Amino acid sequence: MRVVHVVLTHSYGGTEAVVATVARRQRELGLDVEIYSFANSDSDGHFNGMSGVTFRDQRTFAEFLLNKEYDVIHVTSPASKWAGEGIRKSFYKGGVLVTSHCPRDHSQELRYDIPTGVSNYVAQTIQQFYSAPVRVVYNCVDTDVFRPDSNTTAPDGEPLIGWAGRSQDPVKDIGILMALANSPQSEGFKIFVADASPVDTDLSAWLPDSARFVRRLAYGEMPGYYYEIAASGGFFLSTSRDEAFGLNLLEALACGCPVIAPALGGIGEVVKDRVTGCLYDRSEGLAGIRRAIDWLYSGDNYARSAKAAVEHAAEMFSADRIARQYVSLYEEAARIRRVSIFMPLIRGGAKTAAAARRVWRARKEKREGHV
């Protein structure tokens, strides 16, 4: 099966990380997989070093589709408008699957066969925009990269509270972390921030002198960040106002790092409350976070959560599991498209599927002769 993954950008974002991970695993499963990005080839991101990646400045998407026949196009929803234009111009007739990584992402510009969302939360939110049922296929983590590590030396001093994300993004709400760090609720812990903002932001004035900072860690450096938190006996904290899924939460779990996060969006589908960490109610403010901390460090809850986190990530969100789920949907999308193409031909006089295919090929050759 020939598949092309289509993305809008080329960066170190979560969407691109998942697409790259799924594409690699699908190649291992024997699929002919390529990636097309509407970014230019001089951009930097997760597709660096991967073969079979084409960028907009190398070839338009319509030209790309005319150069090779694909059974299925798998589009991330932000790229829908531009992908739809290329599909129309190239007269592509294969299957199309579109995936939304965010509840605000949905397609009005794309002919699709199967829409998917990366969590039940996303699927339920965007269903109103699709006529077909939105399937749920979770994001995945490469458990060969994000896995427990026993060689990291525990840092001196107190356990670490890890926080990662774009500090300038109001949805991530780093203000809650700042309030926690300057309150008695964080007593006995040190703050460890991995800031992914594209520009440097001086956060030192807002956090205690003991706080540590790292900036724009590369994908391969993130496991080491989680390892240090886990080795310290600390936890990873989310303060988000909303999360479609929470990929960095999953990465932390896969590395054996318990998570404390708000009970909202798709987070509850990633973090099992009081099993792989603890969820809190944002409306309770810092008191809710403190209650979650108290639970995590009660009895053997921390050790059990760390162990369950690794098992949960491997069982539910492995690259192999998610890649295979998408392959199953690709096969379904291809069948849907074959039926939609051949049934009108059969109704129009073709007595068999083979005859319908001959009529379709003749029409395709005639049409392509005028492209």
C-alpha positions in Angstrom: 0.0 0.0 0.0 1.2 3.5 -0.9 0.5 6.2 1.6 1.5 9.9 1.9 1.2 11.8 5.1 0.5 15.5 4.5 1.3 18.2 7.1 1.2 22.0 7.0 4.5 22.7 8.7 7.9 21.3 9.5 8.8 21.9 13.1 9.5 20.1 16.4 5.8 20.3 17.4 3.8 17.4 18.7 1.9 16.8 15.4 5.0 16.4 13.4 6.5 14.1 16.1 3.6 11.8 15.9 3.5 11.8 12.0 7.2 11.0 11.9 6.9 8.2 14.4 3.9 6.7 12.7 5.5 6.9 9.3 8.7 5.2 10.4 6.7 2.3 12.0 4.4 1.9 8.9 7.5 1.6 6.8 8.7 -1.2 9.1 5.3 -2.8 8.6 6.0 -2.9 4.8 4.0 0.1 3.6 5.4 2.5 1.0 5.2 5.7 3.0 6.1 9.2 2.1 5.6 12.6 3.7 4.6 15.9 2.1 5.0 19.2 3.9 3.6 22.6 2.8 6.7 24.1 4.5 9.8 24.9 2.6 12.8 22.6 2.5 15.0 25.0 4.5 12.8 24.6 7.6 13.9 22.5 10.6 11.9 19.8 12.3 11.2 16.2 13.0 11.5 15.1 9.3 15.2 16.0 9.2 17.2 13.0 8.0 14.1 11.0 6.9 13.9 9.7 3.4 10.8 10.2 1.3 10.0 13.7 2.4 8.9 16.4 -0.1 8.5 20.1 0.6 6.4 22.7 -1.2 9.3 24.5 -2.8 10.5 21.3 -4.4 7.2 20.3 -6.0 3.6 21.5 -5.7 1.2 19.0 -4.1 -0.7 18.5 -7.3 2.6 17.8 -9.2 3.5 15.4 -6.3 0.3 13.5 -6.7 0.6 13.3 -10.5 4.1 11.9 -10.2 3.0 8.7 -8.4 -0.2 6.9 -7.6 -1.1 6.6 -3.9 -3.8 4.4 -2.3 -4.4 6.8 0.6 -3.6 10.3 1.5 -3.5 10.9 5.3 -3.9 14.6 6.0 -3.4 16.5 9.3 -6.4 18.9 9.4 -4.4 22.2 9.4 -3.2 21.2 5.9 -6.7 20.4 4.6 -7.2 23.5 2.5 -4.0 23.2 0.6 -4.2 19.4 0.4 -7.8 19.7 -1.0 -6.6 22.1 -3.7 -3.9 19.7 -4.8 -6.3 16.7 -4.8 -8.7 18.6 -7.0 -6.1 19.8 -9.5 -4.5 16.3 -9.8 -7.8 14.5 -10.2 -6.7 12.2 -7.4 -9.4 9.5 -6.8 -7.9 7.4 -4.0 -8.8 7.3 -0.3 -8.4 10.3 2.0 -8.1 10.1 5.8 -8.0 13.4 7.8 -6.8 13.6 11.4 -7.5 16.4 13.8 -5.0 16.9 16.6 -6.9 19.8 18.1 -10.6 20.5 18.8 -10.3 23.7 16.8 -9.0 21.8 13.7 -11.6 20.6 11.3 -11.9 20.4 7.5 -14.3 22.3 5.3 -11.9 22.3 2.3 -11.2 18.6 1.8 -13.0 15.6 0.2 -12.5 12.9 2.8 -13.5 9.3 3.4 -12.7 8.9 7.1 -12.2 11.6 9.7 -10.3 10.9 12.9 -9.5 12.7 16.1 -6.6 12.0 18.5 -8.9 11.7 21.6 -12.6 11.1 22.3 -12.6 14.8 23.4 -11.4 16.0 20.0 -13.7 13.5 18.1 -16.8 14.6 20.0 -16.0 18.3 19.7 -15.5 18.2 15.9 -18.2 15.7 15.0 -20.6 18.5 14.1 -18.4 19.5 11.2 -18.3 16.0 9.6 -21.0 13.9 8.0 -19.1 10.7 8.6 -18.5 9.4 12.2 -15.2 10.7 13.6 -13.0 7.7 14.6 -10.6 7.9 17.6 -7.0 7.0 17.0 -4.7 8.2 19.9 -1.4 9.8 19.5 1.6 7.6 20.0 5.0 7.6 21.6 8.2 5.9 20.3 8.9 3.6 23.3 12.3 2.9 21.8 13.1 6.5 22.5 10.9 7.3 25.5 11.4 4.5 28.0 12.6 4.0 31.6 16.2 4.6 32.4 18.1 3.3 35.4 21.4 5.0 34.7 20.5 8.6 35.4 22.0 9.7 38.6 19.5 11.3 41.0 20.2 15.1 41.3 21.2 16.4 44.8 18.5 18.0 46.8 14.8 18.0 46.6 12.5 16.2 44.1 11.8 18.1 40.9 8.5 19.4 39.6 8.9 19.3 35.8 7.0 21.7 33.5 7.4 21.7 29.7 5.8 23.8 27.0 5.7 27.2 25.4 5.8 29.6 28.3 4.3 32.4 26.2 1.2 30.3 25.3 -1.7 31.3 27.5 -3.3 27.9 27.1 -0.3 26.3 28.9 -0.8 28.8 31.7 2.6 28.9 33.3 1.2 31.5 35.7 -0.2 28.6 37.7 3.3 27.1 38.0 4.7 30.5 39.1 2.0 30.8 41.8 2.7 27.3 43.0 6.4 27.8 43.1 6.1 30.9 45.3 3.6 29.3 47.7 3.9 26.9 50.6 2.2 24.3 48.4 5.5 23.5 46.6 7.6 23.3 49.8 10.1 20.4 49.5 10.3 20.6 45.7 12.4 22.3 43.1 11.0 23.6 39.8 12.5 22.4 36.5 11.2 24.2 33.4 11.8 23.1 29.7 10.7 26.2 27.8 9.8 25.5 24.2 9.0 29.1 23.2 10.6 30.2 20.0 12.1 33.2 21.6 14.0 33.4 24.9 11.9 34.5 27.9 13.4 35.4 31.2 11.3 33.6 33.8 13.8 33.8 36.6 12.2 36.9 38.2 8.9 34.9 38.6 10.4 31.7 40.0 12.5 30.9 43.1 16.3 31.1 42.8 16.5 27.4 43.0 14.5 26.9 39.8 16.2 25.4 36.8 15.6 26.2 33.1 16.4 24.5 29.8 15.3 25.9 26.4 14.1 24.3 23.2 15.4 20.8 23.9 15.7 18.7 20.8 13.4 15.7 20.5 16.3 13.3 21.4 17.0 15.4 24.5 13.6 15.2 26.0 13.9 11.7 27.5 16.9 12.9 29.5 14.8 15.7 30.9 12.1 13.2 32.1 14.7 10.8 33.4 16.2 13.5 35.7 12.7 14.3 37.1 12.0 10.6 37.7 15.4 9.9 39.2 14.9 12.8 41.7 11.6 11.2 42.8 9.7 14.1 41.3 6.7 14.4 38.9 5.7 16.1 35.7 3.1 18.8 36.1 0.6 20.2 33.6 -1.2 23.5 34.2 -3.0 23.7 30.9 -6.3 25.4 30.4 -7.1 22.9 27.6 -5.4 19.9 26.0 -6.6 17.9 23.0 -4.3 15.0 24.1 -1.2 16.0 26.0 1.8 14.4 24.2 4.4 15.6 26.7 2.3 13.9 29.4 2.5 10.6 27.5 6.3 11.0 27.0 6.7 11.5 30.7 4.7 8.5 31.5 6.6 6.3 29.1 9.8 7.4 30.9 8.5 6.3 34.2 7.6 9.8 35.4 4.3 10.1 37.2 2.1 13.0 36.1 -0.1 15.5 37.9 -2.5 17.2 35.5 -5.9 19.0 35.3 -8.9 16.9 34.7 -9.9 18.5 31.4 -9.9 18.0 27.6 -8.3 14.7 26.5 -5.9 14.5 29.5 -8.1 11.9 31.3 -7.7 9.6 28.4 -3.9 9.7 28.7 -3.4 9.9 32.5 -5.3 7.3 34.5 -6.3 9.1 37.7 -4.7 7.6 40.8 -3.1 4.9 38.7 -0.4 6.6 36.5 -0.5 9.9 38.4 -3.3 12.1 39.7 -5.7 14.5 38.2 -6.8 17.7 39.9 -9.7 20.2 39.4 -8.4 23.5 38.1 -11.3 25.4 39.8 -9.7 24.4 43.2 -6.6 26.4 42.4 -3.3 25.5 44.2 -5.2 23.5 46.8 -6.3 21.0 44.2 -2.7 20.6 43.0 -1.5 20.1 46.6 -4.1 17.4 47.2 -2.8 15.6 44.1 0.7 15.9 45.4 -0.3 14.6 48.8 -1.9 11.5 47.2 1.1 10.8 45.0 3.5 10.8 48.0 1.2 8.8 50.3 2.3 5.2 51.0 3.6 3.4 47.9 1.5 5.4 45.5 4.6 7.0 43.8 6.3 3.7 43.1 3.1 2.1 41.9 2.3 5.1 39.6 5.8 5.1 38.1 5.5 1.4 37.2 1.9 1.7 35.9 2.8 4.7 33.8 5.4 2.8 31.8 3.0 -0.2 31.3 0.1 2.1 30.3 2.1 4.0 27.7 3.4 0.8 26.2 0.1 -1.0 26.1 -2.2 1.8 24.8 0.0 4.3 23.0 2.9 2.4 21.4 3.9 3.4 17.8 3.2 -0.2 16.6 -0.4 -0.2 18.0 -1.3 3.2 16.6 0.4 2.6 13.2 -1.6 -0.6 12.8 -4.8 1.1 13.7 -4.2 3.7 10.9 -3.3 1.0 8.4 -6.7 -0.7 9.1 -8.4 2.7 8.4 -6.4 3.1 5.2 -7.6 -0.2 4.0 -11.2 0.8 4.8 -10.8 4.2 3.1 -9.4 2.6 0.0 -12.4 0.2 -0.1 -14.8 3.1 0.3 -13.2 5.0 -2.6 -13.2 1.9 -4.9 -16.9 1.4 -4.3 -17.7 5.1 -4.8 -15.8 5.0 -8.2 -17.0 1.7 -9.6 -20.7 1.6 -8.4 -21.8 4.4 -10.7 -20.1 2.7 -13.6 -21.8 -0.6 -12.9 -25.1 1.1 -12.7 -24.3 2.8 -16.0 -24.0 -0.5 -17.8 -20.8 -2.2 -16.7 -21.8 -5.7 -15.8 -18.8 -6.7 -13.6 -16.3 -5.0 -11.4 -13.6 -5.9 -14.0 -15.6 -4.1 -16.7 -16.1 -1.2 -14.4 -12.4 -0.9 -13.9 -11.8 -1.0 -17.6 -14.3 1.9 -18.1 -12.7 3.8 -15.3 -9.2 3.3 -16.7 -10.3 4.5 -20.1 -11.9 7.6 -18.6 -8.8 8.2 -16.5 -6.5 7.9 -19.5 -8.7 10.3 -21.5 -8.8 12.8 -18.7 -5.1 12.7 -18.0 -4.4 13.3 -21.7 -6.0 16.7 -21.2 -4.3 17.6 -17.9 
